[in-house]
Amino acid sequence: MSGIYLLLGSNIGRRAKNLERAREMIVSHGITIKKESEIYETAAWGKEDQEAFLNQVIEVETGKSPQRVLFIVNMIEKEMGRERFEKWGSRLIDIDILYFGDIVFEEDNLLMPHPEIQNRRFTLAPLVEIAPQFLHPKLEKTQAQLLAECPDALAVEVYEHQEV
């Protein structure tokens, strides 16, 4: 299935390398990356007193179920050393399932589409770069429309720096 979008984020350590490693691990689990956005830097959202994040959206293709993809991304986060101490806290790696095609799915541990897409510029900017006309299956708006209406005022800039 195509039209599956994942958001990668990191604000600890070598952030760009963390995103690269996450992409490599996703591929190693049999998930194909079809498109990658640029990497964007943004101030932390939700809990502002922490380092800036690097974020990237990737479009992937897989025959795996949404639950299996969730299991894989959670396993990758754990293998990379992510520890969950506080909501919206600093993290070595964060991988969110944004969309799984046009599937609307609601379970305790998995909501699709991701319920905060329309409120997060750091998610919408890279989404619009690679899928501006992709339609949100519940809100029935394109990603470009959602970005134009997004209430989030945080600056989101293409990341230009090289980390050593």
C-alpha positions in Angstrom: 0.0 0.0 0.0 1.2 3.5 -0.8 0.2 6.9 0.7 1.7 6.0 4.0 3.4 9.0 5.6 5.7 8.9 8.6 7.2 11.8 10.5 10.7 11.4 11.9 11.9 13.7 14.6 15.0 14.1 16.8 16.4 16.8 19.2 19.1 14.9 21.1 22.7 14.2 19.9 23.5 14.1 16.2 20.0 14.8 15.1 20.4 14.5 11.3 22.3 11.2 11.8 19.5 9.9 14.0 17.0 10.6 11.2 19.3 8.9 8.7 19.7 5.8 10.9 15.9 5.6 11.4 15.4 5.7 7.6 17.9 2.9 7.2 16.2 0.8 9.9 12.8 1.3 8.4 14.1 0.0 5.0 15.8 -3.0 6.8 12.4 -4.0 8.0 11.0 -4.4 4.5 9.4 -1.0 4.2 10.2 0.9 1.0 10.8 4.7 1.1 9.2 6.3 -1.9 9.8 10.0 -1.1 11.7 12.0 1.4 11.1 15.6 2.3 13.9 18.0 3.1 14.9 18.0 6.8 13.4 20.9 8.7 14.4 22.5 12.0 11.9 23.9 14.4 11.6 25.0 18.0 10.1 22.3 20.3 6.3 22.1 20.2 4.2 21.4 23.3 7.1 21.7 25.7 9.2 24.6 24.6 12.1 24.5 27.1 14.2 22.0 25.2 16.5 21.9 22.1 15.2 22.5 18.6 14.0 19.5 16.6 14.9 18.2 13.2 11.9 16.7 11.4 11.4 14.9 8.1 8.4 13.3 6.5 8.8 10.2 4.4 6.3 8.4 2.2 6.6 4.7 2.4 5.1 1.7 0.8 4.4 -1.7 2.4 2.1 -4.6 2.5 2.2 -4.7 6.3 -0.8 -3.8 8.4 -1.0 -0.5 10.3 -0.5 -2.4 13.6 2.6 -4.1 12.2 4.1 -0.8 11.0 3.4 0.6 14.5 5.2 -2.3 16.1 8.2 -1.8 13.8 8.5 1.9 14.4 8.2 1.4 18.1 10.9 -1.3 18.0 13.2 1.0 15.9 12.7 3.8 18.5 13.6 1.4 21.3 16.6 -0.1 19.4 17.9 3.4 18.8 17.7 4.2 22.5 14.5 6.2 22.9 13.3 6.4 26.4 9.8 7.8 27.2 9.9 10.0 30.3 7.5 12.8 29.6 4.9 13.8 27.0 6.5 16.0 24.3 9.9 15.7 26.0 13.3 15.5 24.4 13.9 12.4 22.3 16.7 10.8 20.4 14.1 9.6 17.8 10.4 9.8 17.3 8.6 8.1 14.5 4.9 8.9 14.0 2.5 7.3 11.6 0.7 10.3 10.0 -1.4 8.7 7.4 -2.0 5.1 6.2 -3.5 5.9 2.8 -7.1 6.9 3.3 -7.6 4.6 6.3 -9.4 6.0 9.4 -8.4 3.8 12.3 -9.0 4.4 16.0 -7.6 2.1 18.7 -6.1 2.9 22.1 -2.5 2.8 20.9 -3.1 3.9 17.2 -5.1 6.7 15.8 -5.0 7.4 12.0 -4.8 9.8 10.6 -2.6 11.3 13.4 -5.0 13.5 15.4 -2.6 16.5 15.6 -1.6 16.9 11.9 -3.6 20.0 11.3 -2.2 21.7 14.4 1.5 21.2 13.7 3.4 23.3 11.2 6.5 21.1 11.7 4.5 18.2 10.3 2.6 20.1 7.6 5.6 21.9 6.0 7.4 18.7 5.0 4.1 17.0 4.1 3.2 19.8 1.8 6.6 19.5 0.2 6.1 15.9 -0.9 2.3 15.5 -0.9 0.5 18.9 -1.2 -2.7 17.5 -2.7 -2.9 14.4 -0.4 -6.4 14.6 1.1 -7.0 14.2 4.9 -9.6 11.4 5.0 -11.5 12.9 7.9 -11.1 16.6 7.4 -11.4 16.4 3.6 -8.8 19.0 3.1 -5.4 18.8 1.3 -2.2 19.2 3.1 -1.7 22.5 1.5 -5.1 23.7 2.8 -4.3 22.4 6.3 -1.0 24.3 6.3 -2.6 27.5 5.1 -5.1 27.2 8.0 -2.6 25.9 10.6 -2.8 27.8 14.0 0.8 26.9 14.9 3.0 29.9 14.7 6.4 28.2 15.2 9.0 28.9 12.5 9.8 25.8 10.4 13.0 26.2 8.3 14.8 23.9 6.0 17.9 22.6 7.8 21.0 23.8 6.1 23.7 22.9 8.7 26.0 19.9 8.7 26.5 18.1 12.0 29.9 16.9 12.9 
